[in-house]
Amino acid sequence: MDVPVGYDAVRVALLEWRRWIEGVNACSDLVSRAEIVLAEVLNNISEHGYVGRDGVPAPIALRCRMSVRGLHVMVVDQGWPVPADRCLAGGLPPVSLAAQDMDSLPEGGFGWCLIRELTCDLNLVSDGAGNRLSFVVPLCKPDDVADPAAPANQARPV
């Protein structure tokens, strides 16, 4: 699917993605993790990828497929090159636990940490033409705690 750049377009794309994945037999945990990652990636591109570029941004290409390993995702955009070394190996933003003032805590900087934590096989290639991010959101393990609202022995739609 091609996703126009912008928060509203990302919201619509995530709803469309949900409709697509409902036909795939995957656990609700995978769906939740994948949706968090997709929202982070698509919103990061919308917020940072095209800042200062002239014209209407090209849509973000989002390709997904399921396998026995999990959800394989490829995201391609034509935004500014992303510093792969900082995004793939970066840490959490600095937080002082001694700070008594809640307003001094960082509001952002956690997206790439979430992406790294919830995926495997994370790969980012950036060049003058844009960025290509690929990753796998792994399947649930059979011994994972089941969703109590889900019928026994039945995977929830993804």
Beta strands, then each sheet from edge to edge (+ up, - down):
strand 1: 2-3
strand 2: 60-66
strand 3: 70-77
strand 4: 120-127
strand 5: 130-138
sheet 1: 1+ 2- 3+ 5- 4+
end
